[in-house]
Amino acid sequence: MGSSSLTQWWLRFNDPLLGNLVAQAMQANTSVKSAEAALRQARALRDVAAAALLPTVGASASAQRSKSGDSDAINHFNAGLDASWEIDVFGAKRSALNASAATARASSASLGDVQVSIAAEVALSYITLRVAQARLTIARNNLASQQETQQITQWRMQAGLVTSLDVEQARAATEQTRAQLPLLQISIDQASHALAVLTGKPPAALLTVLSAVAPVPQADDNLAMSMPADTLRQRPDVRAAEFQVTAALARVSQAEAARLPSFNLGGSLGLSALTLGALTNGASVVSSLLASISMPVFDGGAIRGQIRAQQAALDQAGMAYKAVVLKALQEVENALVAIRGDRERLLHLREAAKAATNAARLARQSYDSGLVDFATVLQTQRTQLSTQDSVASATADLSADHVRLYKALGGGWIPDNNDHATSHTEQRTPLS
């Protein structure tokens, strides 16, 4: 399964409303908006680190009027430019830039991780809504059948063919089924509320839109189970952990460079005169140039401590990266196992539902003819309701398994090329 087929995996369910809900969530979900703000912050800090590699230039101007005793007042005017540049001989600032760039890319991947999670959560909530609607329809159909059976039982009792025991049993079964309807309606409304909040709306905003009953969305059966070796690198959380390792490596280099000398160039060019007109006179030009070198001699072990701290942070990032990869592998395997198991379970449940429907029909006919007692009718009706309900639930479970697989493979995320314009010296971490 290539990354291109995972980009908008929700379209594989062939449900336009699901696709519309996911698109709305990508635009308005609060978690997505927060992650976007974090990404803008990380990119701004990257630009700050890049600016540190360039010279800084400042301009200044001043006017002064002074008077002492009985002497005449004196005016003094100054205008000038100041420039300074710390030459990055040993790469400390370049390492800082690489760390900031890697952090920005990690933030971009974290945004992708949020988008993947939100898309999956929308799909799962939508499946929950549709299966609750399907189960409600099944319960109502069975309730209608049970009510008809109850009416027949009352007629038979009036004819003296059965006792009031059969009538009470029929009424108990009918009311038990009727009691399931409010619970299923609660699930429908709560799923609608969840979808509304996921799309950035008030909880009741989608009740009307989602009230129309629709089938549980089903993914294509031709899902490829074989995946290329680099598929997991498409997971945004894996890429984010990888970039965090890259940033930690750069910070170690930055800390080590702090032990080495630093070189600075500075200078100023200005004009100084007693009148504004004299500022254009060549004699008013004042200039200076300064070059300096500095290096730490004794800091009580602060630099060595900082190096050890950054090395420990690198070790933590490496372990976090390994944990994310292992988690990704586990989630993919779990999703594949669930798909295989639920496919087989659904096949058997469908056969059971067919048999239960036939049994309920035959029991009803036999009861009308006086060949079986009412307990047999009740048992077959309960089995029919249970198996049909199980088929609906298993169908939804299979759809949810596909959603979890797409999420485990990182579906729904497109890497942002804006974060690839980093230094060629940036170190990369292999997935092995």
Secondary structure as GFF3:
##gff-version 3
##sequence-region A 1 432
A	DSSP	three_ten_helix	3	6	.	.	.	ID=ss1
A	DSSP	three_ten_helix	9	13	.	.	.	ID=ss2
A	DSSP	alpha_helix	16	28	.	.	.	ID=ss3
A	DSSP	alpha_helix	30	51	.	.	.	ID=ss4
A	DSSP	beta_strand	56	66	.	.	.	ID=ss5
A	DSSP	beta_strand	74	87	.	.	.	ID=ss6
A	DSSP	alpha_helix	92	158	.	.	.	ID=ss7
A	DSSP	alpha_helix	164	198	.	.	.	ID=ss8
A	DSSP	three_ten_helix	203	206	.	.	.	ID=ss9
A	DSSP	three_ten_helix	231	234	.	.	.	ID=ss10
A	DSSP	alpha_helix	236	257	.	.	.	ID=ss11
A	DSSP	beta_strand	262	273	.	.	.	ID=ss12
A	DSSP	three_ten_helix	277	280	.	.	.	ID=ss13
A	DSSP	three_ten_helix	282	284	.	.	.	ID=ss14
A	DSSP	beta_strand	285	294	.	.	.	ID=ss15
A	DSSP	alpha_helix	302	368	.	.	.	ID=ss16
A	DSSP	alpha_helix	374	408	.	.	.	ID=ss17
A	DSSP	three_ten_helix	417	420	.	.	.	ID=ss18
###
